[in-house]
């Protein structure tokens, strides 16, 4: 996990900082809460899964296992909070969710995330990173669960596996595995969702939405926008098809 954190900082964080985007999200009028910033602004709030269950009563129609929207039960709390903040600020496209989130206060978002994630034992703050020793001892890298794909020859059309596992440096395409893991397991402590086992059509829809979305000042959506910008629609289709094969 430490390796993935270092990769995230090395490849994506510089791009986010270069954008110079403001980190403040405007609170939707009428919510009754103070203006929110990023997910870290919710750190002082104590989550209540019980209250979150009450608030989420109307969500089941879409987010239940038989619904038309992604299943939220068991998803990481940081991922749910970040998504709701982006919907509330209208920086993530989806009219229905923007309307729902516009009525939520910061505390509502924290409580709903606690209910769906099953974690209400601690404030919403993300876990502190483990200090890195001044002189780290040499370590033998563990073999990857899935062997990295060989970069394609110049001029060749990259496969979904190549794009996901290795990226295409000549085109500025970052490997998806850097953040989402070689088997799509995600990184909960960074708020990066697991994506393995998802349907190709669902993945493709989200990739297109992230690519076309504006800069928000929220690290995770902006990181996706940066990573997807150099990719063509054919690339997105190939990646979505490959993600659907991850188990």
C-alpha positions in Angstrom: 0.0 0.0 0.0 2.9 2.3 0.7 4.2 1.7 -2.8 0.9 2.7 -4.3 0.8 5.9 -2.1 4.3 6.8 -3.4 3.2 6.2 -7.0 0.1 8.4 -6.5 2.3 11.2 -5.1 4.8 10.9 -7.8 2.6 10.7 -10.9 -0.7 12.4 -10.0 -0.2 14.9 -7.2 2.1 17.1 -9.3 -0.5 17.4 -12.0 -3.2 18.3 -9.4 -0.9 21.0 -7.9 -0.1 22.4 -11.4 -3.8 23.0 -12.0 -3.8 25.6 -9.3 -7.5 24.9 -8.7 -9.2 26.3 -5.6 -9.8 23.6 -2.9 -13.1 25.2 -1.6 -16.4 23.8 -2.7 -19.4 26.1 -2.4 -22.1 24.8 -0.1 -25.4 24.5 -1.8 -27.9 27.2 -0.7 -30.5 26.0 1.7 -28.6 23.1 3.2 -28.1 24.9 6.5 -24.4 23.9 6.9 -21.2 25.8 6.8 -19.3 25.8 3.6 -17.4 22.6 3.0 -14.0 22.1 1.6 -12.6 18.6 0.7 -13.3 15.4 2.6 -10.7 16.4 5.2 -13.0 19.2 6.3 -15.4 16.6 7.7 -12.7 15.3 10.1 -14.1 16.9 13.2 -17.6 15.3 12.7 -18.5 12.1 14.5 -20.3 9.7 12.2 -23.6 8.0 13.2 -24.5 4.9 11.2 -27.9 4.8 12.9 -28.8 8.3 11.7 -27.3 7.5 8.4 -29.6 4.5 8.0 -32.6 6.7 8.5 -31.3 9.3 6.1 -30.6 6.7 3.4 -34.1 5.2 3.5 -34.9 6.6 0.1 -31.6 5.5 -1.5 -32.4 1.8 -1.7 -34.7 2.2 -4.7 -31.7 2.8 -6.8 -28.7 1.5 -4.8 -30.1 -1.8 -3.7 -28.5 -5.0 -5.3 -31.5 -5.1 -7.7 -31.4 -1.4 -8.4 -30.1 0.5 -11.5 -27.3 2.4 -9.6 -24.1 1.0 -8.0 -24.4 -0.9 -4.8 -23.1 1.2 -1.9 -23.2 -1.2 1.0 -19.7 -2.1 2.0 -18.1 0.7 0.0 -15.3 2.7 1.7 -16.6 5.7 3.6 -14.1 8.2 2.1 -15.2 7.2 -1.4 -18.9 7.8 -0.5 -18.2 11.1 1.2 -16.1 12.4 -1.7 -18.7 11.4 -4.3 -21.5 13.2 -2.3 -19.4 16.3 -1.9 -18.8 16.4 -5.7 -22.5 15.8 -6.5 -23.5 18.5 -4.0 -21.1 21.0 -5.6 -22.4 20.0 -9.0 -18.9 19.2 -10.2 -19.8 15.5 -10.8 -22.4 15.0 -13.5 -25.7 13.3 -12.6 -28.9 15.4 -12.2 -30.6 13.0 -9.8 -27.6 12.7 -7.5 -27.0 16.5 -7.6 -30.6 17.1 -6.6 -30.3 14.6 -3.7 -26.9 15.8 -2.5 -28.0 19.5 -2.6 -30.2 18.7 0.4 -27.5 17.1 2.5 -25.4 18.9 5.2 -21.9 17.9 6.0 -23.1 15.8 9.0 -25.7 14.1 6.7 -22.9 13.1 4.3 -20.7 11.7 7.1 -23.6 9.7 8.6 -24.7 8.2 5.3 -21.2 7.2 4.5 -20.9 5.6 7.9 -24.0 3.6 7.4 -23.1 2.3 4.0 -19.5 1.5 4.9 -20.5 -0.1 8.2 -17.9 2.1 10.0 -19.1 4.5 12.7 -16.4 4.0 15.2 -14.2 7.0 14.5 -14.4 10.6 13.1 -14.3 11.0 9.3 -10.6 11.8 9.2 -8.5 9.7 6.9 -5.9 7.6 8.6 -2.5 9.3 9.1 0.2 8.0 6.8 2.8 5.7 8.3 6.1 7.7 8.9 8.8 6.7 6.4 12.2 5.8 8.1 15.0 8.2 7.3 17.0 5.4 5.8 14.6 2.7 4.8 16.1 -0.8 4.7 16.3 -2.5 1.3 13.3 -4.5 0.4 12.7 -7.3 -2.1 9.7 -6.3 -4.2 6.8 -8.7 -4.1 5.8 -10.3 -7.4 2.7 -8.7 -8.9 -0.6 -10.5 -8.7 -0.9 -9.9 -12.5 2.2 -9.6 -14.6 2.5 -6.1 -16.1 1.6 -5.9 -19.7 4.3 -5.3 -22.3 4.1 -1.7 -23.7 2.9 -1.8 -27.4 5.2 -1.1 -30.3 5.2 2.4 -31.6 2.1 3.0 -33.7 0.3 -0.1 -32.4 -3.2 0.2 -30.8 -2.8 -0.5 -27.1 -5.0 -3.2 -25.6 -7.1 -2.6 -22.5 -4.6 -4.7 -20.4 -1.7 -2.6 -21.6 -3.5 0.6 -20.8 -4.6 -0.6 -17.4 -1.4 -2.4 -16.3 1.4 -0.5 -18.0 0.1 2.8 -19.5 1.6 4.3 -22.6 4.4 6.7 -21.6 4.8 8.1 -25.1 1.2 9.4 -25.0 1.3 10.5 -21.4 -1.2 7.7 -20.3 -0.7 6.7 -16.7 -1.3 3.0 -15.8 -4.7 2.6 -14.0 -3.0 0.0 -11.8 -0.9 2.7 -10.1 -3.9 3.8 -8.1 -6.6 1.0 -8.5 -4.2 -1.9 -8.1 -3.2 -4.6 -10.5 -6.4 -6.6 -9.8 -8.6 -3.6 -9.3 -8.7 -3.9 -5.5 -8.5 -0.1 -5.0 -6.9 1.7 -2.0 -9.4 2.4 0.8 -7.1 4.5 2.9 -6.7 6.9 -0.1 -10.4 6.9 -1.0 -9.7 5.0 -4.2 -12.5 2.6 -5.0 -12.3 -1.1 -5.9 -13.4 -1.6 -9.5 -12.9 -5.3 -10.2 -16.0 -7.2 -11.2 -17.9 -4.2 -12.5 -19.8 -4.3 -15.8 -17.9 -2.8 -18.8 -20.8 -0.5 -19.6 -20.9 1.0 -16.1 -17.1 1.5 -16.1 -17.2 3.1 -19.5 -19.9 5.6 -18.5 -17.9 6.7 -15.4 -14.7 7.0 -17.4 -16.4 9.3 -19.9 -18.0 11.3 -17.2 -14.6 11.8 -15.3 -12.8 12.7 -18.6 -15.4 15.4 -19.5 -15.9 16.8 -16.0 -14.4 20.1 -14.9 -11.6 20.5 -12.4 -13.1 20.4 -9.0 -10.3 20.9 -6.5 -11.1 17.5 -5.0 -8.1 15.2 -5.4 -9.8 12.0 -6.5 -12.0 13.3 -9.3 -9.2 15.6 -10.5 -6.8 12.7 -10.6 -9.2 10.7 -12.8 -9.6 13.7 -15.1 -5.9 14.1 -15.5 -5.3 10.4 -16.1 -8.0 10.2 -18.7 -7.4 13.4 -20.6 -4.8 11.9 -23.1 -7.0 8.8 -23.7 -9.2 8.4 -26.8 -12.7 6.9 -26.6 -11.3 3.7 -28.1 -8.9 3.6 -25.2 -11.7 4.1 -22.7 -13.7 1.3 -24.3 -10.7 -1.0 -24.2 -10.0 -0.2 -20.5 -13.6 -0.7 -19.5 -13.7 -4.1 -21.2 -10.5 -5.2 -19.4 -11.7 -4.0 -16.0 -14.8 -6.2 -16.4 -12.5 -9.2 -16.5 -10.7 -8.4 -13.2 -11.7 -10.7 -10.4 
